[in-house]
Amino acid sequence: MVSIVRCGMMGAVAVLMMIACAMAVAQTPKPKADEAPPSIGVAQMRTDGTIVLYLRATAPGGAVGHGLLEYPPGHPQYQDIQRHLGGIKPGEMKNVPPWPQ
C-alpha cells in the first residue's frame, strides 16, 4: 500500500516520518567507519524546488511501509529536510539517511 502525504498535515507527516525512520533504523545494521550510511529512501528536488521523499521501511514479520512526502519551498520543515540531505539541487536525486535516534 502506498500513501501520499502532502505536508499540510503536520501531525500525520511527523508520525509517518517517525515510524519510517524508527523502523528503518531498527532494521539496519550500524555502518562501519569506512562505509556509506544506510538509506531509508530517495529524495528528489523538482524544478520548482519541492523536495520529494520516497521512503521505505520494514518491520519484523515482513511488514513493509512506503511513504511519499512533499516539502514545497516555504514549508516550515523545508530547511531541516534540505540540511538533513546535505543539500540538494533541482533535478538531483539523493539517498535519504536515517534520522538520528
Secondary structure, DSSP 8 states (H G I E B T S, - for coil): -EEEEETT-HHHHHHHHHHHHHHHHHHS----TTS----SEEEEE-TTS-EEEEEEEE-GGG-EEEEEEEE-TT-TTHHHHHHHTT---TT-EEEE-----
